[in-house]
Amino acid sequence: TKLDFECSLARDVIDLCCKVQPDLATLVPERREEVTTEGGIDAIGNRRAISDTTRRLYDAGIAEVAVFIDSDADQIRAAASTGANAIELHTGEYANAKSSDGVERCLQSLADAAELANELGMRVHAGHGLDLNNYSAFREKIPHLTEVSIGFSVIARSLLIGITEAVCEMKKLVNG
């Protein structure tokens, strides 16, 4: 298995992350009033803090650091400038799109973002709202994808069919 420690830039959280030594640390925005993350971190406004945190995580022996980010070219360039070696594209807008035009617009934006991140030498992850119903179209359109975060979907589905079946079902879909 692979442990992805999703964390804010808060010093005490980064201290814990460095102690845990996950395979991957994903830097996410944190707003106390949120139940779940509703958008990417502001890599432009937080460039210095992300750079300092990324360096600290690497120094602690964590090999992969991702920035959870919206599919905005300027934000992706800023994330790349921090030294992080991956991005996790926020897919919430895609997952919540109601019309076929909205879905296509989101997929194009995410595909463009994945291309740019790859050109900048970053690995491409994605997550937020991906599930059995929307993953296939997403995977078909998004290049350079190396990882997806789909835990919530699997756990929610497991309430109906059990954890083993839910994991197998999603694994089969992801692996094609």
QUISULSUL-V316318 format. One line per field, one symbol per residue. burial: # if it has 9 or more other ideal C-beta (glycine too) atoms within 8 Angstrom, else .. A space follows every 10 residues. Layout:
burial: ???
This chain:
burial: ...##.#.#. ..##.###.. .#.######. ......#..# #.#..##..# #.######.# .#.######. ##..###### .######### ##.##.#... .##.###### ########.# .######### #..##.###. ##.##.#### ..###.##.. ....###.## ..##..
